[in-house]
Amino acid sequence: MMKRVLSTLTGLLLALSLSVTALAGILWALGTSSTLMLPMMRHFAPSEATQLPDEEYPAMVEMITGYLAGDVKTFQHHSMIFDVMYLSFSEHEQQHMEDCRALFMLDRTVLIVAGLLSAALLVAAFLQRDRRVWRGCVIGFGSVIALVALVAATAAIDFDRLFVLFHRLSFSNDLWLLNPQTDLLIRLMPTGFFMAYASILGASWLLLMALMLTGALILHKRGKKA
């Protein structure tokens, strides 16, 4: 009885840790990729809407993604408009992005810890030689997929409400409440920009979950009860 519970629990924990690793990895990859952000920003925040010269977008994106990755120390862009140099971001925009970078640093830590835990659990799973481990994985991955599908459905119905809830849970201040009339940051990253990112994140995560669920099903079918 105890061995059966232990095997199933190992599988559940493995599925959850792999799910967290996948989510953290995708989030890090998307948020720090200038190759993805540049066309997304140009599409959802064109120059005529931001008043930022189009030729400055690559440098702006490199600064933003580098800052989130921890490679750039200061969140600021010097824009040249009519031969006059301007600072693009105000102090409160910089403070908000400092909060965002803290979330990305937390995400990187979660990625490392969850990845190491997944590796240890994967070794334990194969050493147990019990297909009930993979049954636990199937249950775990299935539960995560159902939860992601529920969140995706909620987002499709009312993305704005979910977006506001995310910010209220993630930040302890109201610096994220930016004014599109005065703050360049919100013009560069309007709601459509984040909806597109969320769609890519959700689709990528679901695909990885589906692949891992398929692998767990195959291993469960081929395995033997201890």
C-alpha positions as CSV (number, residue, x, y, z in Angstrom):
1,M,0.0,0.0,0.0
2,M,2.7,2.4,1.0
3,K,4.8,1.7,-2.1
4,R,1.7,2.3,-4.3
5,V,1.1,5.7,-2.7
6,L,4.8,6.6,-2.9
7,S,4.9,5.7,-6.6
8,T,1.8,7.7,-7.5
9,L,3.0,10.6,-5.4
10,T,6.4,10.6,-7.1
11,G,4.6,10.8,-10.5
12,L,2.4,13.6,-9.4
13,L,5.3,15.6,-8.1
14,L,7.3,14.9,-11.2
15,A,4.5,16.2,-13.4
16,L,4.0,19.3,-11.4
17,S,7.8,20.1,-11.2
18,L,8.1,19.6,-15.0
19,S,5.1,21.8,-15.6
20,V,6.6,24.6,-13.5
21,T,10.0,24.1,-15.2
22,A,8.3,24.4,-18.6
23,L,6.3,27.5,-17.7
24,A,9.3,29.3,-16.1
25,G,11.5,28.4,-19.1
26,I,9.0,29.6,-21.7
27,L,8.3,32.8,-19.8
28,W,12.0,33.6,-19.5
29,A,12.6,32.8,-23.2
30,L,9.7,35.0,-24.4
31,G,10.5,37.9,-22.2
32,T,14.2,38.1,-22.9
33,S,14.0,37.5,-26.7
34,S,14.6,40.6,-28.7
35,T,14.0,38.5,-31.9
36,L,10.3,38.0,-30.8
37,M,9.7,41.4,-29.1
38,L,10.8,43.6,-32.0
39,P,8.2,42.5,-34.6
40,M,5.6,42.2,-31.9
41,M,6.2,45.8,-30.7
42,R,6.3,47.1,-34.2
43,H,3.0,45.4,-34.9
44,F,1.1,46.4,-31.8
45,A,2.8,49.7,-31.1
46,P,3.8,51.3,-34.4
47,S,5.8,54.5,-34.6
48,E,2.8,56.6,-35.3
49,A,1.2,55.5,-32.0
50,T,4.4,55.8,-29.9
51,Q,6.0,58.8,-31.5
52,L,9.3,56.8,-31.3
53,P,11.2,56.8,-34.6
54,D,11.0,53.4,-36.2
55,E,14.8,53.2,-36.5
56,E,15.1,53.3,-32.8
57,Y,13.0,50.3,-32.1
58,P,15.8,47.7,-32.3
59,A,17.9,49.6,-29.7
60,M,14.8,50.0,-27.5
61,V,14.0,46.3,-27.7
62,E,17.6,45.3,-27.0
63,M,17.5,47.6,-23.9
64,I,14.2,46.2,-22.6
65,T,15.0,42.5,-23.1
66,G,18.6,43.0,-21.8
67,Y,17.2,44.8,-18.7
68,L,14.7,42.0,-17.9
69,A,17.5,39.4,-18.3
70,G,19.7,41.3,-15.9
71,D,22.3,42.2,-18.5
72,V,21.5,45.9,-18.8
73,K,21.7,47.9,-15.5
74,T,19.6,51.0,-16.3
75,F,16.1,51.0,-17.9
76,Q,16.4,54.1,-20.1
77,H,16.5,55.0,-23.8
78,H,17.8,58.2,-25.2
79,S,15.6,59.2,-28.1
80,M,16.5,61.8,-30.8
81,I,13.5,63.8,-31.9
82,F,14.1,66.8,-34.2
83,D,17.8,66.7,-33.3
84,V,17.0,67.0,-29.6
85,M,17.9,64.3,-27.2
86,Y,15.1,63.1,-24.8
87,L,15.0,60.6,-22.0
88,S,12.2,58.1,-23.0
89,F,11.1,56.9,-19.5
90,S,10.1,58.7,-16.3
91,E,11.2,57.7,-12.8
92,H,7.9,55.9,-12.1
93,E,8.2,53.9,-15.4
94,Q,11.7,52.9,-14.4
95,Q,10.5,51.9,-10.9
96,H,7.8,49.7,-12.4
97,M,10.3,48.0,-14.7
98,E,12.5,47.4,-11.8
99,D,9.6,45.5,-10.2
100,C,9.2,43.6,-13.5
101,R,12.9,42.6,-13.5
102,A,12.5,41.3,-10.0
103,L,9.8,39.0,-11.2
104,F,12.0,37.8,-14.0
105,M,14.9,37.1,-11.5
106,L,12.4,35.2,-9.4
107,D,11.3,33.3,-12.6
108,R,15.0,32.4,-13.3
109,T,15.4,31.1,-9.7
110,V,12.2,29.0,-10.0
111,L,13.4,27.6,-13.4
112,I,16.7,26.5,-11.8
113,V,15.1,25.0,-8.7
114,A,12.2,23.3,-10.5
115,G,14.6,22.0,-13.1
116,L,16.9,20.4,-10.5
117,L,13.9,18.9,-8.7
118,S,12.5,17.5,-11.9
119,A,15.9,15.8,-12.7
120,A,16.0,14.3,-9.2
121,L,12.4,13.1,-9.4
122,L,12.9,11.7,-12.9
123,V,15.8,9.6,-11.6
124,A,13.7,8.4,-8.7
125,A,10.8,7.5,-11.1
126,F,13.0,5.3,-13.3
127,L,14.6,3.7,-10.3
128,Q,11.3,2.7,-8.9
129,R,10.4,0.6,-12.0
130,D,6.7,1.0,-11.2
131,R,4.2,2.0,-13.9
132,R,2.1,3.6,-11.2
133,V,4.7,6.4,-11.2
134,W,3.7,7.2,-14.8
135,R,0.0,6.9,-13.9
136,G,0.7,9.7,-11.3
137,C,2.3,11.7,-14.1
138,V,-0.7,11.3,-16.3
139,I,-2.9,12.5,-13.5
140,G,-0.6,15.4,-12.8
141,F,-0.2,16.6,-16.4
142,G,-3.9,16.1,-17.0
143,S,-4.8,18.3,-14.0
144,V,-2.3,21.0,-15.2
145,I,-3.7,21.0,-18.7
146,A,-7.3,21.3,-17.4
147,L,-6.2,24.3,-15.2
148,V,-4.4,26.0,-18.1
149,A,-7.5,25.4,-20.3
150,L,-9.7,27.0,-17.7
151,V,-7.4,30.0,-17.4
152,A,-7.3,30.3,-21.2
153,A,-11.1,30.2,-21.4
154,T,-11.3,32.9,-18.7
155,A,-8.8,35.1,-20.6
156,A,-10.7,34.7,-23.9
157,I,-13.9,35.9,-22.2
158,D,-12.4,38.8,-20.2
159,F,-8.6,39.3,-20.7
160,D,-8.6,42.8,-19.1
161,R,-10.0,41.5,-15.8
162,L,-7.5,38.7,-15.7
163,F,-4.7,41.1,-16.6
164,V,-5.6,43.5,-13.8
165,L,-5.8,40.6,-11.4
166,F,-2.3,39.4,-12.4
167,H,-0.9,42.9,-11.7
168,R,-2.6,43.2,-8.4
169,L,-1.2,39.9,-7.3
170,S,2.3,40.5,-8.7
171,F,2.9,44.0,-7.5
172,S,2.6,45.6,-4.1
173,N,2.2,49.2,-5.6
174,D,0.2,51.0,-8.3
175,L,3.2,51.9,-10.5
176,W,1.8,49.6,-13.2
177,L,-1.1,52.0,-13.7
178,L,0.4,54.0,-16.5
179,N,-1.0,56.9,-18.5
180,P,-0.9,56.4,-22.3
181,Q,-1.0,60.2,-22.8
182,T,2.3,60.7,-20.9
183,D,4.0,57.3,-20.4
184,L,5.8,55.8,-23.4
185,L,6.0,52.4,-21.7
186,I,2.3,51.7,-22.0
187,R,2.2,52.9,-25.6
188,L,5.0,50.5,-26.4
189,M,3.2,47.6,-24.7
190,P,-0.6,48.0,-25.1
191,T,-3.1,45.4,-24.1
192,G,-2.9,43.7,-27.6
193,F,0.9,43.3,-27.1
194,F,0.3,41.4,-23.8
195,M,-2.6,39.4,-25.3
196,A,-0.3,38.1,-28.0
197,Y,2.4,37.2,-25.6
198,A,-0.1,35.4,-23.3
199,S,-1.4,33.5,-26.3
200,I,2.1,32.3,-27.3
201,L,2.9,31.5,-23.7
202,G,-0.3,29.5,-23.2
203,A,0.0,27.6,-26.6
204,S,3.6,26.7,-26.0
205,W,3.0,25.5,-22.5
206,L,0.0,23.4,-23.5
207,L,2.0,21.9,-26.4
208,L,4.8,20.9,-24.0
209,M,2.3,19.5,-21.5
210,A,0.6,17.5,-24.2
211,L,3.9,16.0,-25.3
212,M,4.9,15.1,-21.7
213,L,1.4,13.7,-21.1
214,T,1.8,11.5,-24.2
215,G,5.3,10.3,-23.0
216,A,3.8,9.5,-19.6
217,L,1.0,7.5,-21.2
218,I,3.5,5.5,-23.3
219,L,5.7,4.7,-20.3
220,H,2.6,3.7,-18.2
221,K,1.4,1.4,-20.9
222,R,4.9,-0.2,-21.3
223,G,5.7,-0.4,-17.6
224,K,5.1,-3.1,-15.1
225,K,3.6,-3.0,-11.7
226,A,6.2,-3.5,-8.9
